[in-house]
Amino acid sequence: MSTTLVTLDLSQYVRVTSNPASSTGMLIQSMRDSVRVTFSATQPARANPVYHVLGGDDPILQLDMVTTHVWVLAMSTQSAVAVTMLGAYTPIQKFGERKDMGDTAAGEDICMFNKLSPAPTSTTEVPTPASAGEQMTFVCESDDDAAGGIGAQAVRFDYLDGAGAAQQLTMATAGQTPVDLSVSDVRYINNFSVAGLGTSSVAIGHIKVYRKTDDGRVYNMIAAGGNQSMVPHYMVPMGKTLHVRGWHCGETQNRRVNLRIRSTDLQGEITDGVYLFKDVEYIRNNPTGEMLLDYFAPELSITKVSGWPESAGSEVGCSWHARLYDYA
């Protein structure tokens, strides 16, 4: 990400994007007097009648995705603009659900760990692996989830390694026989999904991934009847910034739940192990619809959603979306 003060010209439009143009986001602010802004693959004529006016007192113009050139024309000898290139980004969407919630005073992370058998050490909190990474193992509850079976025949892990870099790994399932991951430095699993299926379109039984030396320490899971983890947690890779832009949630059993999206950072500073609240919503037997968010989570911070039910038996679902930028 970089910011440049661009000197403009009264006689012609000045290009403020790179050449060649690349798909990216950008911010434009008029520093003095009004300017004209237009979009074109080639330089427009000064008399071009189609443009936007950006004044010195106007808010910063935020362009989420630019796929062509941006041109600016000065309206006075004092005109100038500040341009910040946000860089390329990857859309991120996380979603999850939790059924048969209790009324845990410390809250319950949104996950389906309470449906696993045998039950993990904690059914209400998704633990964080060691920062250096760990050796992990996965196992299926059904032998139909195996090579040649009707269910999940392979699974994919999208994870961060011990250095915080994003990695991918696909491995064959083996039913109720535990399988060690072929890497030993898994720092965080951001997504866990089915990569190959038999005649069924979903996993037949639950599939869980856990610390190799402690099968009660479960880190993620794919629920029976699904094909992807429903754990809305995410660790930002090293060298990246996550811009969280919105979320929504709902409850279906007419029980009041306080749902909170939270992250291990305070204004860009990591707060290891402390998930600070970013937004909150009380829900009961209804969906919220889209709720806007606007916070930036730094590299190696974790964003997740947790709920505080007022009584046992509630059932919730939630989702949040963000943009992952290629800068820290």
C-alpha positions as CSV (number, residue, x, y, z in Angstrom):
1,M,0.0,0.0,0.0
2,S,1.4,3.4,-1.0
3,T,0.2,7.0,-1.1
4,T,1.2,9.5,-3.7
5,L,0.5,13.2,-4.1
6,V,-0.3,13.7,-7.8
7,T,0.3,17.1,-9.5
8,L,-2.4,17.7,-12.0
9,D,-2.8,19.6,-15.3
10,L,-5.4,22.1,-16.4
11,S,-5.0,21.2,-20.1
12,Q,-5.4,17.5,-20.0
13,Y,-6.4,14.5,-17.9
14,V,-3.6,12.9,-15.9
15,R,-3.6,9.1,-15.3
16,V,-3.4,8.2,-11.6
17,T,-3.3,4.5,-12.0
18,S,-0.4,2.3,-12.9
19,N,0.4,1.3,-16.5
20,P,-0.7,-1.3,-17.4
21,A,-3.8,-1.2,-15.2
22,S,-4.2,-3.9,-12.7
23,S,-7.2,-5.0,-10.7
24,T,-6.9,-3.3,-7.4
25,G,-8.6,-1.0,-4.9
26,M,-7.7,2.7,-4.4
27,L,-8.5,5.9,-2.5
28,I,-8.6,9.3,-4.1
29,Q,-8.8,12.6,-2.1
30,S,-8.9,16.1,-3.5
31,M,-6.3,18.1,-1.5
32,R,-7.1,21.6,-3.0
33,D,-10.1,22.7,-5.1
34,S,-12.3,20.5,-7.2
35,V,-11.2,18.0,-9.8
36,R,-12.9,15.9,-12.4
37,V,-12.5,12.1,-12.3
38,T,-13.3,9.7,-15.1
39,F,-12.5,6.1,-16.1
40,S,-11.2,5.0,-19.4
41,A,-8.7,2.6,-21.0
42,T,-7.2,5.5,-23.0
43,Q,-6.7,9.2,-22.1
44,P,-10.0,11.1,-22.5
45,A,-10.2,14.5,-24.3
46,R,-10.3,17.5,-22.0
47,A,-13.8,18.2,-23.3
48,N,-15.0,14.8,-22.2
49,P,-18.6,15.4,-20.9
50,V,-18.8,12.4,-18.6
51,Y,-17.0,12.7,-15.3
52,H,-17.3,12.8,-11.5
53,V,-16.6,16.0,-9.5
54,L,-14.5,15.5,-6.4
55,G,-14.2,18.6,-4.2
56,G,-11.7,19.5,-1.6
57,D,-14.3,19.1,1.2
58,D,-15.7,15.9,-0.1
59,P,-15.1,12.5,1.6
60,I,-12.3,10.3,0.2
61,L,-13.4,8.5,-2.9
62,Q,-13.0,4.8,-2.2
63,L,-12.9,2.5,-5.3
64,D,-13.2,-1.1,-4.1
65,M,-12.0,-2.6,-7.4
66,V,-10.5,-0.8,-10.4
67,T,-10.0,-2.7,-13.6
68,T,-9.2,0.2,-16.0
69,H,-7.3,3.5,-15.8
70,V,-8.5,6.4,-13.6
71,W,-7.9,9.9,-15.0
72,V,-8.1,13.2,-13.1
73,L,-8.4,16.7,-14.5
74,A,-7.4,19.9,-12.6
75,M,-10.0,22.6,-12.3
76,S,-7.5,25.3,-11.0
77,T,-3.8,25.8,-10.7
78,Q,-4.0,24.7,-7.1
79,S,-5.7,21.3,-7.8
80,A,-4.0,18.2,-6.6
81,V,-5.0,14.7,-5.4
82,A,-3.6,12.2,-3.0
83,V,-3.9,8.6,-4.3
84,T,-3.5,5.5,-2.2
85,M,-3.3,2.1,-4.0
86,L,-4.8,-0.6,-1.8
87,G,-3.3,-3.5,-3.7
88,A,-4.9,-6.7,-4.9
89,Y,-7.3,-8.6,-2.5
90,T,-8.9,-11.9,-2.1
91,P,-12.5,-12.1,-1.0
92,I,-13.0,-14.1,2.3
93,Q,-16.3,-15.4,3.6
94,K,-16.7,-17.4,6.7
95,F,-19.9,-18.9,8.0
96,G,-21.0,-21.3,10.8
97,E,-23.8,-22.8,12.9
98,R,-24.3,-24.1,16.3
99,K,-27.2,-26.3,17.5
100,D,-28.4,-27.1,21.0
101,M,-26.4,-24.3,22.6
102,G,-26.1,-24.3,26.4
103,D,-26.0,-21.2,28.6
104,T,-22.2,-21.0,29.2
105,A,-21.3,-17.9,31.1
106,A,-18.1,-17.4,29.1
107,G,-19.9,-17.8,25.8
108,E,-19.8,-20.5,23.2
109,D,-17.8,-20.4,20.0
110,I,-19.9,-21.0,16.9
111,C,-19.1,-24.6,15.9
112,M,-20.6,-28.1,16.1
113,F,-18.1,-29.6,18.5
114,N,-21.0,-30.5,20.8
115,K,-22.1,-33.1,18.2
116,L,-18.9,-35.0,18.1
117,S,-18.6,-38.5,19.6
118,P,-16.6,-39.0,21.7
119,A,-16.9,-35.4,23.0
120,P,-13.8,-33.2,22.8
121,T,-12.2,-31.7,25.9
122,S,-14.1,-28.5,25.2
123,T,-17.3,-28.3,23.2
124,T,-17.7,-24.5,23.7
125,E,-14.3,-23.2,22.7
126,V,-12.2,-23.7,19.6
127,P,-8.6,-23.9,20.9
128,T,-5.6,-22.2,19.2
129,P,-2.6,-24.4,18.2
130,A,0.9,-23.6,19.3
131,S,2.4,-20.7,17.4
132,A,5.3,-22.9,16.0
133,G,2.7,-25.2,14.5
134,E,1.7,-28.7,15.4
135,Q,1.4,-32.2,14.0
136,M,-2.3,-32.9,13.5
137,T,-4.5,-36.0,12.8
138,F,-7.9,-36.3,11.3
139,V,-10.5,-39.1,11.6
140,C,-14.0,-39.9,10.3
141,E,-16.8,-41.2,12.4
142,S,-18.1,-43.3,9.5
143,D,-16.3,-45.9,7.4
144,D,-18.3,-44.7,4.5
145,D,-16.0,-41.7,4.4
146,A,-13.0,-43.5,2.9
147,A,-11.4,-44.2,-0.4
148,G,-13.9,-46.2,-2.4
149,G,-16.7,-45.2,0.1
150,I,-19.9,-43.4,-0.8
151,G,-19.0,-40.3,1.3
152,A,-16.0,-38.1,1.6
153,Q,-13.0,-39.8,-0.1
154,A,-10.6,-36.9,0.4
155,V,-10.4,-33.7,2.4
156,R,-8.5,-30.5,1.9
157,F,-6.9,-28.3,4.6
158,D,-6.4,-24.6,4.0
159,Y,-4.0,-23.7,6.8
160,L,-1.2,-21.5,8.0
161,D,2.2,-23.0,8.6
162,G,4.6,-22.3,11.5
163,A,5.8,-19.1,9.6
164,G,2.3,-17.9,9.2
165,A,2.2,-18.5,5.4
166,A,-1.0,-19.8,3.8
167,Q,-0.7,-23.4,2.6
168,Q,-3.0,-26.1,1.1
169,L,-3.0,-29.9,1.7
170,T,-5.3,-32.6,0.3
171,M,-5.3,-36.1,1.8
172,A,-7.3,-39.3,1.3
173,T,-9.7,-40.3,4.1
174,A,-9.6,-43.7,5.8
175,G,-12.9,-44.0,7.6
176,Q,-12.5,-44.6,11.4
177,T,-8.7,-45.1,11.0
178,P,-6.9,-41.9,12.1
179,V,-4.7,-40.3,9.5
180,D,-1.7,-38.0,10.4
181,L,-1.3,-34.9,8.2
182,S,1.8,-35.1,6.1
183,V,3.0,-31.8,7.5
184,S,4.0,-31.1,11.2
185,D,3.8,-27.4,11.4
186,V,0.1,-26.5,11.2
187,R,-0.4,-23.2,13.0
188,Y,-4.1,-22.6,12.2
189,I,-6.7,-24.3,10.0
190,N,-8.7,-21.6,8.2
191,N,-10.8,-24.0,6.2
192,F,-11.5,-27.7,6.2
193,S,-13.5,-29.1,3.3
194,V,-14.3,-32.3,1.3
195,A,-12.1,-32.6,-1.8
196,G,-13.5,-35.8,-3.3
197,L,-16.8,-37.7,-2.9
198,G,-18.3,-41.1,-3.7
199,T,-22.0,-41.4,-4.8
200,S,-23.1,-39.2,-1.9
201,S,-22.8,-35.4,-2.2
202,V,-21.8,-35.0,1.4
203,A,-19.8,-36.6,4.3
204,I,-21.7,-39.5,5.9
205,G,-20.3,-38.9,9.4
206,H,-18.5,-36.2,11.3
207,I,-14.9,-35.7,10.4
208,K,-12.6,-34.0,12.9
209,V,-9.0,-32.8,13.0
210,Y,-7.1,-32.6,16.3
211,R,-3.7,-32.5,17.9
212,K,-1.9,-35.8,17.2
213,T,-1.0,-36.4,20.8
214,D,-4.4,-35.3,22.2
215,D,-7.5,-36.4,20.4
216,G,-9.7,-34.3,22.7
217,R,-8.1,-31.1,21.5
218,V,-10.2,-30.7,18.3
219,Y,-9.4,-27.7,16.0
220,N,-12.0,-28.1,13.3
221,M,-14.6,-30.4,11.8
222,I,-16.9,-31.2,8.9
223,A,-20.3,-32.2,10.2
224,A,-22.2,-35.2,8.9
225,G,-24.3,-34.3,5.9
226,G,-22.0,-31.4,5.0
227,N,-19.0,-30.9,2.8
228,Q,-17.2,-28.0,4.5
229,S,-16.4,-26.8,8.0
230,M,-19.0,-24.5,9.6
231,V,-16.5,-22.9,11.9
232,P,-16.4,-19.1,11.2
233,H,-12.9,-18.5,12.5
234,Y,-9.9,-17.1,10.5
235,M,-6.3,-16.3,11.2
236,V,-4.8,-13.6,9.0
237,P,-1.7,-14.9,7.1
238,M,1.7,-13.3,7.6
239,G,2.2,-10.2,5.4
240,K,-1.6,-9.7,4.9
241,T,-4.3,-7.4,6.2
242,L,-8.0,-8.4,6.6
243,H,-10.6,-5.8,6.1
244,V,-13.8,-7.1,7.7
245,R,-16.8,-5.4,6.0
246,G,-20.0,-7.0,7.2
247,W,-21.8,-9.9,8.9
248,H,-25.2,-11.3,9.7
249,C,-26.7,-13.9,12.0
250,G,-30.0,-15.5,13.0
251,E,-31.6,-17.8,15.7
252,T,-34.4,-20.3,15.0
253,Q,-35.6,-21.7,18.4
254,N,-37.2,-18.6,19.9
255,R,-34.4,-18.2,22.5
256,R,-32.5,-14.9,23.0
257,V,-28.8,-15.0,22.1
258,N,-26.2,-12.3,22.2
259,L,-23.9,-12.9,19.2
260,R,-20.5,-11.2,19.0
261,I,-17.9,-11.0,16.3
262,R,-14.5,-10.5,17.9
263,S,-10.8,-10.5,17.1
264,T,-7.4,-10.8,18.8
265,D,-6.4,-7.2,18.1
266,L,-6.9,-3.7,19.3
267,Q,-6.6,-1.1,16.5
268,G,-4.0,-3.2,14.7
269,E,-2.1,-4.4,17.7
270,I,-2.2,-8.1,18.5
271,T,-3.8,-9.1,21.8
272,D,-2.8,-12.8,22.0
273,G,-5.6,-14.9,23.5
274,V,-7.9,-11.9,24.1
275,Y,-10.7,-11.8,21.6
276,L,-12.0,-8.2,21.7
277,F,-15.5,-7.5,20.6
278,K,-16.0,-5.8,17.2
279,D,-19.8,-5.8,17.0
280,V,-22.7,-7.3,18.9
281,E,-26.3,-8.3,18.1
282,Y,-29.1,-9.7,20.2
283,I,-31.2,-12.1,18.2
284,R,-34.3,-14.2,18.8
285,N,-36.1,-16.3,16.2
286,N,-35.1,-14.0,13.4
287,P,-32.3,-13.2,11.0
288,T,-30.6,-9.8,11.3
289,G,-30.0,-9.1,7.6
290,E,-26.7,-7.6,6.5
291,M,-24.9,-5.5,9.2
292,L,-22.0,-3.3,8.1
293,L,-18.5,-3.6,9.6
294,D,-15.4,-1.7,8.9
295,Y,-12.3,-2.8,10.8
296,F,-8.8,-4.0,9.7
297,A,-7.4,-7.1,11.4
298,P,-3.5,-7.4,11.3
299,E,-1.4,-10.4,10.3
300,L,-1.7,-13.4,12.7
301,S,-4.8,-12.0,14.4
302,I,-7.8,-14.3,14.7
303,T,-11.4,-13.3,14.0
304,K,-14.3,-15.5,15.3
305,V,-17.9,-15.4,16.3
306,S,-19.2,-16.5,19.7
307,G,-22.7,-16.5,21.4
308,W,-24.0,-15.9,24.9
309,P,-27.5,-17.6,25.1
310,E,-29.9,-16.6,27.9
311,S,-31.2,-20.2,28.1
312,A,-30.2,-23.6,26.7
313,G,-31.5,-25.0,23.4
314,S,-30.9,-22.1,21.0
315,E,-29.8,-22.7,17.4
316,V,-27.8,-20.0,15.5
317,G,-26.2,-19.4,12.2
318,C,-23.9,-16.6,11.2
319,S,-21.6,-15.3,8.4
320,W,-19.1,-12.6,7.9
321,H,-17.2,-11.3,4.8
322,A,-13.9,-9.5,4.3
323,R,-11.2,-8.7,1.9
324,L,-7.6,-10.0,2.4
325,Y,-5.1,-7.5,1.1
326,D,-1.5,-8.2,0.1
327,Y,0.1,-5.9,2.7
328,A,0.7,-5.9,6.4
